[in-house]
Amino acid sequence: MQAFKNNLTSEEFWLRLVFMLLHLVLLEVAASVLVLLIVVQFLYRLFNESSHIAILKFSNSLGRFIHHSYRFLSYQTQSKPFPFNDWPEAEGMPHKEDHSQAPNE
């Protein structure tokens, strides 16, 4: 019961709620942008043999932002995501495209 009383009067506790609500909104926007990037990348690949590198890099860093936001929202980290920290860099990008053909049936 003491923890409940402490949290009710804790400015830090309520400030985190504000940051969490902000990041819930940012996650909704980020998810919409990611869906748009998926569609654009699909259409680009429809007419080209390789992926658009700028879309690959941005969708990679956007995914890292989304992951960091979920970790913050679920209390796995106290580190606040962008815009309170730097935008995540793309990481673990494929070195070459997979152009393998589907097996013949």
Backbone as CSV, one residue per row, in Angstrom:
resi,resn,N_x,N_y,N_z,CA_x,CA_y,CA_z,C_x,C_y,C_z
1,MET,0.823,-1.193,0.000,0.000,0.000,0.000,0.867,1.258,0.000
2,GLN,2.055,1.149,0.581,2.954,2.295,0.621,3.425,2.669,-0.788
3,ALA,3.690,1.649,-1.611,4.121,1.917,-2.995,3.035,2.673,-3.749
4,PHE,1.781,2.307,-3.513,0.663,2.989,-4.160,0.635,4.463,-3.763
5,LYS,0.786,4.741,-2.494,0.796,6.130,-2.010,1.982,6.903,-2.575
6,ASN,3.128,6.249,-2.607,4.322,6.903,-3.152,4.140,7.231,-4.634
7,ASN,3.579,6.293,-5.398,3.370,6.515,-6.826,2.337,7.605,-7.088
8,LEU,1.301,7.666,-6.272,0.279,8.705,-6.450,0.851,10.108,-6.289
9,THR,1.847,10.240,-5.465,2.424,11.566,-5.206,3.742,11.795,-5.934
10,SER,4.174,10.822,-6.721,5.457,10.920,-7.415,5.310,11.661,-8.741
11,GLU,6.024,12.762,-8.875,6.029,13.497,-10.142,6.643,12.652,-11.248
12,GLU,7.689,11.913,-10.923,8.362,11.053,-11.902,7.417,9.990,-12.458
13,PHE,6.584,9.417,-11.594,5.624,8.399,-12.012,4.640,8.962,-13.030
14,TRP,4.095,10.128,-12.776,3.102,10.737,-13.661,3.746,11.308,-14.921
15,LEU,4.979,11.753,-14.808,5.685,12.244,-15.986,5.942,11.102,-16.964
16,ARG,6.245,9.945,-16.434,6.427,8.783,-17.316,5.139,8.468,-18.062
17,LEU,4.001,8.621,-17.401,2.727,8.403,-18.073,2.576,9.339,-19.263
18,VAL,2.974,10.589,-19.116,2.910,11.547,-20.222,3.799,11.078,-21.376
19,PHE,5.024,10.662,-21.065,5.927,10.150,-22.100,5.365,8.891,-22.763
20,MET,4.724,8.038,-21.985,4.147,6.817,-22.538,2.998,7.142,-23.493
21,LEU,2.151,8.073,-23.116,1.045,8.467,-23.998,1.563,9.083,-25.286
22,LEU,2.597,9.919,-25.172,3.204,10.515,-26.356,3.743,9.423,-27.281
23,HIS,4.415,8.442,-26.716,4.999,7.391,-27.546,3.938,6.447,-28.122
24,LEU,2.821,6.311,-27.460,1.732,5.541,-28.063,1.240,6.220,-29.339
25,VAL,1.138,7.549,-29.312,0.739,8.296,-30.511,1.813,8.171,-31.590
26,LEU,3.080,8.338,-31.201,4.178,8.225,-32.164,4.241,6.830,-32.781
27,LEU,3.926,5.805,-31.993,3.920,4.438,-32.524,2.830,4.249,-33.569
28,GLU,1.686,4.858,-33.364,0.612,4.767,-34.352,1.042,5.404,-35.674
29,VAL,1.682,6.550,-35.578,2.184,7.230,-36.782,3.271,6.388,-37.441
30,ALA,4.202,5.873,-36.634,5.302,5.068,-37.174,4.784,3.804,-37.851
31,ALA,3.788,3.161,-37.272,3.232,1.952,-37.876,2.574,2.268,-39.223
32,SER,1.888,3.393,-39.307,1.273,3.800,-40.576,2.324,4.087,-41.637
33,VAL,3.396,4.762,-41.234,4.479,5.058,-42.167,5.137,3.758,-42.624
34,LEU,5.321,2.817,-41.713,5.933,1.543,-42.071,5.074,0.782,-43.085
35,VAL,3.767,0.786,-42.901,2.882,0.137,-43.872,3.030,0.801,-45.240
36,LEU,3.089,2.116,-45.260,3.279,2.839,-46.519,4.608,2.457,-47.168
37,LEU,5.678,2.368,-46.380,6.983,1.976,-46.909,6.955,0.561,-47.473
38,ILE,6.224,-0.321,-46.820,6.110,-1.700,-47.299,5.447,-1.728,-48.675
39,VAL,4.377,-0.969,-48.824,3.663,-0.930,-50.102,4.550,-0.307,-51.185
40,VAL,5.218,0.797,-50.856,6.082,1.462,-51.843,7.237,0.544,-52.233
41,GLN,7.841,-0.140,-51.267,8.954,-1.054,-51.579,8.464,-2.213,-52.455
42,PHE,7.280,-2.715,-52.164,6.722,-3.793,-52.983,6.522,-3.326,-54.427
43,LEU,5.948,-2.156,-54.580,5.722,-1.626,-55.926,7.038,-1.335,-56.645
44,TYR,8.026,-0.838,-55.902,9.347,-0.595,-56.493,9.947,-1.899,-56.990
45,ARG,9.858,-2.954,-56.152,10.406,-4.260,-56.533,9.652,-4.878,-57.697
46,LEU,8.381,-4.517,-57.841,7.592,-5.028,-58.953,8.193,-4.615,-60.292
47,PHE,8.779,-3.421,-60.345,9.321,-2.883,-61.593,10.848,-2.905,-61.655
48,ASN,11.516,-3.326,-60.604,12.981,-3.355,-60.561,13.450,-4.691,-60.019
49,GLU,14.725,-4.980,-60.239,15.280,-6.249,-59.769,15.806,-6.188,-58.354
50,SER,15.899,-5.000,-57.774,16.418,-4.887,-56.418,15.574,-3.908,-55.617
51,SER,15.792,-3.907,-54.322,15.067,-3.011,-53.424,15.645,-1.606,-53.484
52,HIS,14.839,-0.641,-53.116,15.284,0.749,-53.038,16.058,0.909,-51.729
53,ILE,17.345,1.225,-51.826,18.224,1.228,-50.657,17.797,2.251,-49.606
54,ALA,17.320,3.417,-50.016,16.896,4.434,-49.045,15.676,3.952,-48.256
55,ILE,14.771,3.259,-48.932,13.600,2.712,-48.234,14.033,1.609,-47.283
56,LEU,14.973,0.769,-47.711,15.495,-0.283,-46.834,16.097,0.305,-45.565
57,LYS,16.939,1.325,-45.741,17.607,1.924,-44.577,16.614,2.597,-43.642
58,PHE,15.675,3.376,-44.211,14.739,4.083,-43.350,13.787,3.117,-42.652
59,SER,13.302,2.107,-43.363,12.401,1.150,-42.715,13.129,0.360,-41.633
60,ASN,14.419,0.107,-41.832,15.224,-0.555,-40.807,15.321,0.314,-39.552
61,SER,15.645,1.587,-39.726,15.771,2.467,-38.558,14.406,2.733,-37.927
62,LEU,13.345,2.790,-38.726,11.997,2.962,-38.191,11.604,1.745,-37.349
63,GLY,11.956,0.570,-37.816,11.702,-0.644,-37.037,12.446,-0.632,-35.715
64,ARG,13.658,-0.131,-35.720,14.429,-0.031,-34.469,13.790,0.976,-33.519
65,PHE,13.260,2.086,-34.072,12.536,3.066,-33.252,11.300,2.422,-32.616
66,ILE,10.545,1.669,-33.424,9.343,1.007,-32.917,9.712,0.019,-31.808
67,HIS,10.765,-0.739,-32.023,11.215,-1.704,-31.015,11.609,-0.992,-29.714
68,HIS,12.374,0.077,-29.823,12.793,0.824,-28.636,11.574,1.408,-27.918
69,SER,10.599,1.888,-28.675,9.392,2.452,-28.073,8.620,1.387,-27.295
70,TYR,8.475,0.200,-27.878,7.777,-0.874,-27.172,8.525,-1.284,-25.905
71,ARG,9.834,-1.285,-25.969,10.618,-1.613,-24.767,10.398,-0.563,-23.683
72,PHE,10.338,0.709,-24.067,10.079,1.774,-23.102,8.671,1.649,-22.518
73,LEU,7.697,1.416,-23.376,6.305,1.331,-22.918,6.064,0.138,-21.997
74,SER,6.796,-0.937,-22.184,6.602,-2.132,-21.364,7.564,-2.190,-20.177
75,TYR,8.167,-1.062,-19.844,9.054,-0.928,-18.683,10.292,-1.811,-18.759
76,GLN,10.714,-2.186,-19.961,11.944,-2.957,-20.099,13.164,-2.056,-20.088
77,THR,12.952,-0.751,-20.329,14.037,0.216,-20.282,13.488,1.551,-19.802
78,GLN,14.343,2.307,-19.163,13.974,3.657,-18.749,14.412,4.680,-19.793
79,SER,15.213,4.240,-20.752,15.725,5.106,-21.803,14.590,5.493,-22.748
80,LYS,14.362,6.786,-22.890,13.284,7.262,-23.759,13.735,7.224,-25.218
81,PRO,12.850,6.767,-26.090,13.164,6.748,-27.529,13.167,8.157,-28.121
82,PHE,13.465,8.233,-29.414,13.376,9.474,-30.153,11.993,10.084,-29.902
83,PRO,11.847,11.341,-29.694,12.745,12.476,-29.904,13.583,12.848,-28.681
84,PHE,13.562,12.031,-27.651,14.340,12.337,-26.450,15.742,11.754,-26.503
85,ASN,15.997,10.920,-27.486,17.326,10.391,-27.797,17.499,10.469,-29.311
86,ASP,18.688,10.142,-29.783,18.956,10.182,-31.225,18.093,9.175,-31.976
87,TRP,17.807,9.513,-33.242,17.102,8.584,-34.120,18.010,7.387,-34.347
88,PRO,17.492,6.159,-34.260,18.350,4.981,-34.437,18.855,4.842,-35.865
89,GLU,20.101,4.464,-35.975,20.715,4.205,-37.275,20.286,2.834,-37.779
90,ALA,20.264,2.681,-39.096,19.987,1.372,-39.689,21.104,0.419,-39.278
91,GLU,20.733,-0.802,-38.979,21.698,-1.769,-38.471,21.342,-3.158,-38.987
92,GLY,22.351,-3.939,-39.276,22.118,-5.307,-39.726,21.519,-5.387,-41.122
93,MET,21.916,-4.447,-41.972,21.398,-4.425,-43.338,21.962,-5.604,-44.124
94,PRO,21.169,-6.173,-45.043,21.689,-7.279,-45.858,22.810,-6.783,-46.759
95,HIS,23.817,-7.626,-46.954,24.958,-7.242,-47.788,24.659,-7.379,-49.276
96,LYS,23.816,-8.329,-49.620,23.419,-8.438,-51.019,22.011,-9.010,-51.073
97,GLU,21.332,-8.680,-52.110,19.951,-9.102,-52.281,19.871,-10.616,-52.487
98,ASP,18.808,-11.190,-52.050,18.545,-12.600,-52.296,17.729,-12.692,-53.574
99,HIS,18.362,-13.114,-54.658,17.689,-13.210,-55.950,17.368,-14.654,-56.296
100,SER,17.274,-15.488,-55.275,17.024,-16.897,-55.579,15.615,-17.083,-56.144
101,GLN,15.534,-18.017,-57.037,14.262,-18.325,-57.688,13.514,-19.372,-56.863
102,ALA,12.212,-19.300,-56.918,11.395,-20.329,-56.269,11.607,-21.639,-57.025
103,PRO,11.625,-22.767,-56.330,11.816,-24.045,-57.017,10.658,-24.320,-57.969
104,ASN,11.007,-24.992,-59.060,9.980,-25.358,-60.049,9.082,-26.435,-59.458
105,GLU,7.812,-26.312,-59.757,6.873,-27.300,-59.227,6.484,-28.286,-60.283
